[in-house]
Amino acid sequence: MPTVAQAAPGLTGKRAPPMQAQRIRIEGHVSPGFEAVRNAFAENFSRRHELGGACCVYHRGEKVVDLWGGIRDKATGEPWEEGTMVLVHSTTKGLTAMTLAVAHSRGWLDYEQRVCGYWPEFAQQGKGSITVRQLLAHQAGLFAFDEQADRNLIADLDRLAVVLARQKPVWEPGTRQAYHAISLGYYEGELLRRVDPGHRSLGQFFQDEIASPLGLDFYIRLPESIPNSSLATLARPGLVAMLLGFPIRVTLAAFSRRSNITRALVGSEFPRDEQRVYARNFEVPSGGGVGTARAIAHAYSVFATGGRELQLRPETLQALSAPAIPSAHGFHDECMKGDGVRFALGFMKPSPVWPFGNEGSFGSPGAGGSLGFADPKAAVGYGYVTSQMGAALTGDPRDLALRNAVYAIIPPAVPAV
């Protein structure tokens, strides 16, 4: 049944009626016992400055929360609808990592093998010893490009592979962690092309082997056929919110064109398109995924409950649930200028500075507040997306409120089915 929440002030659009004069409609459903999640979702609009968004939760393979509401386009005031999709930035990394997990389950990829064993040209510039595990843990020292990477290069996968192969690591691989914000997806894409017998791009592989079999409204390669009316536009956070939300060390680094984080984020703008909302037939596997919370939660649910639908092997799921392995200098991140964020096999893992789910969970957050993860111990698949970008670096208050509501309901460690 739809519910109504009082909209938060200060989110008016140029042509839309003032939101403080509107009543935000919440639609979807929750299973009996999950009403607190719907209340938290409504409070995101009335108390936490939500504009539009969606939340979905699967538990033991059953969809128990599926909510959406608010505004998909701040300028026009058009509502968020059941099938509205939105750019989720680095939440894409988790869906991208799923493609390599499928390859691992099929015996095409060994996480402990050297990357150059699948991609010989990769061994250039001292990269011969880098393992797949190290690359996917952001420990390869390849977080930035020395050569200019424009849209034309990114769209030409053969040319891109040449540039990737001749990139020199910033430091000895395996010694330090540095967030490969955009570059990681390109390396994953080429690695997947090398091991896939069909040599498909990562976006096409995801569509063929994960999205289509599961019926997911999620794309790493957004097709022309998706109308603009199905896409939410992103509203950026204000300057004050960014200054208050980001640690001062990150803010200062962002103002330097030579800083690690600024260099790592080059290309993060590529998924945007002024005419089509988001770029079409174009892949940014680390940050260009477009989809619904429902799709994200469903995909993670499959990974949280045995992977039968995708023929995932137990060995693959055990590897994904295992603890992250630190670099020689630990989990201090040279791009994010902080300690404690942990990565493994393309996913982010729970940590004291970024907790989510139970021990053994794996997922990925995205800039602005989105999040998706699998919690095998609780048999949970979770997805949250939004059109109003937030500025919290380690857990958006809107997402945190939803997750707290979910885990107040679900027992802490229910065996996966």
PyMOL commands that set and color helices and strands:
alter all, ss='L'
color gray80, all
select helices_A, chain A and resi 19-21+35-47+89-105+115-117+120-126+132-136+151-155+157-165+183-195+202-214+228-230+239-245+248-254+260-264+293-304+308-310+314-321+397-409
alter helices_A, ss='H'
color red, helices_A
select strands_A, chain A and resi 3-6+23-30+52-59+62-70+86-87+218-219+272-273+277-278+290-291+342-344+347-349+362-365+371-375+380-386
alter strands_A, ss='S'
color yellow, strands_A
deselect
rebuild
show_as cartoon
